[in-house]
């Protein structure tokens, strides 16, 4: 069993397509008091999103950080890679309502955003909705347990 991470810690990662938006999100959440581990990349050379999604997911799954935010062009590929790591529940969101719901109903611990899909202001709204929402438990806990059981 991993130790519970500090409440306001998160990891950020992306592929080359989302460096600028990732760095803007890092500054945005840091200004809100979040401790951010930005694991790159920092240069625009093409880089495979699966390795970046998995690296962030491993930090979340290990308990090093509470949440992960990952980005690629659409948010889809990097999310698929992250969800292969046991213990990860990551959703792609292009608007704040879904970001809030994946926390409240699915106890998501990672958020994926498409840098070629949403602009900076909307990305901030999505991130804020995700980070401010709390898991509601109750009937949703039973369903999350069913998701966790699929990993066995």
Buried (B, 14 or more C-beta within 10 A) or exposed (E): EEEEBEEBBBBBBBBBBBBEBBBBBBEBBEEEEBBBBBBBBEEEEEBEBBBBBBBBBBBBBEBBBBBBBBBBBBBBBBBBBBBEBEBBBBBBBBEBEBBBBBBBBBBBBBBBBBBEBBEEEBBBBBBBBBBEBEBEEEEBEEEBEEEEEEEE
